[in-house]
């Protein structure tokens, strides 16, 4: 625990000192977010460098070297900062702090209440998306914590390089390895990064719009994005008003009603941890690019920072790397200059080895295919149907963002153009086998669309206020009513823009069908036994159940887990899947030798594979069995 605290403080110290060298970090809230984010980035990449390339393990030596580099770099920056003219920090307003604090409170509350919380049986439960995704992330974290997974391999598919963007999970692993509890480290990293993300969204929106009101509304519209699900909820509320206070389902995700663009906190920022580090980096890149792409005095230092962050993206969040590439390429072609070399060169040098590593599992025909209409159900549909689909899914933000184009400045229009291109590209090209994953491309467009929609809402409200001021003095009552109507319309757009998300939040926290048990008390006990009684590098045979304890909690390598994960990552698992079934049925020693399997795990989840328990008992050593003989572990002797 103490070492984890030292790591956090060393990272914060480095980030804090670095913030003195960038003029855009001009208030205390920005400085705190900047310090946390760059502290985390530095810890992640320095530790990964020393652990992977130097010491081949995440241990005391790599951690000590990382801490020493951070402290020495911070001291160097401290002396250099004394030579610079200090940046005068702008004052913070209570309203800005209140908006940020409310959003972080909601996100933190959700983490504690729906992400791996202890249930009444003593097991761990989570929202359905946590149940589906977190065992994968836990497996990644524990592969670094409990065994030396270098060079990184998929813990859920034997012999496959880990080409998934694992930086956020690795950062969590660093803290767990050095004393922080597993769930505590996950919650801490989630909430700290989300704080940085919320702050950067706010100031990106303020930079683009020159309005704090717009920034606050854009932040709310983006994080609490909604769709036409509220219409369905209101329809049901006619017969049962209680559905609005205690929803029995997620109204933002209704496949029967063709609602797929679900709330981003529920769909991404809680279950898909890789996006937390990557998307936060992207926000800073967008902020720096907007400040500089059309300026007569482009800041080379800011271009350099944007380039460094972009170059680190592939192993932080691959979809964000694609989005930044499109945006940066467009802005460069719009106004090329030598200053762009400060962006392009570091981005290319840092990204190249990561792309080379990722390319080991890329190239399958399932990637980068033409896929009109985003979701499979839209294929072969007329254009008008796809348009109606997007009006229902993009909802208020989509409609208002297009309306706001008529009010935008040239600089705003140019900057928005590549994001709009991402929207159309995402409706034509599929970037992963699972069509829904293009959501991670659309969210970049939706970020800018939320800002433009907020601009439109503030314009409407201000127009109403202007009408009221002018016509109240003239005594024109019908015009006063018109002004109230404009303000009411602006407020209504905000309410509609977040309504189905509010219902989603209520469903996540109150819905009886929203949460599942991820691990039972027995699962937790068996995982501890495996950690204490089997070698770190032991290879286990298990079923492909996604939440098996062997890979996720005990951190051991298994042959394969959920086919759904493997398919969505474009991995070829067919041969391994066939061999797993064969070994469970026949105990085939040739296959056991092929994969160097040390242990065979048998639980109710493996029952679907019809394991021959009598054969295992005669051929192998039973090293674990619970009192009911439901869970068994056999050590192979081939």
Secondary structure, DSSP 8 states (H G I E B T S, - for coil): -HHHHHHHHHHHHHHHHHHTT-TT--BHHHHHHHHHHHHHHHHHHHHHIIIIIISSSSSHHHHHHHHHHHHHHHHHHHHHHHTS-----B---HHHHHHHHHHHHHHHHHHHHHSSEE-TTSSEEEEHHHHHHHHHHHHHHHHHHSS---S-B-TTBTT-B--S--HHHHHHHHHHHTT--HHHHHHHHHHHHHHHHHHHHHHHHHHHHS-HHHHHHHHHHHHT---THHHHHHHHHTT-GGGGTS-SS-TT-BTTTTB-S--HIIIIITT-THHHHHHHHHHHHHHHHHHHTT-SS--HHHHHHHHHHHHT-TTT-HHHHHHHHHHHHHHHHHS--GGGHHHHHHHHHHHHHHHHHHGGG---TTSSEE-TTSSGGGTT--HHHHHHHHHHHHHHHHHHHHHHGGG--HHHHHHHHHHHHHHHHHTTEESSSSGGGGHHHHHHHHHHHHHHHHHHHHHHHHHHHHHHHHHHHHT-HHHHHHHHHHHHHHHHHHHHHHHHHHHHHHHHHH-TTSEEEEE-HHHHHHHHHHHHHS-TT-EEE--S-TT-HHHHTS--EESB--HHHHHHTT---HHHHHHHHHHHHH--HHHHHHHT--EEEESGGGGGG---HHHHHHHSEEEEE-TTS-SEEEE---
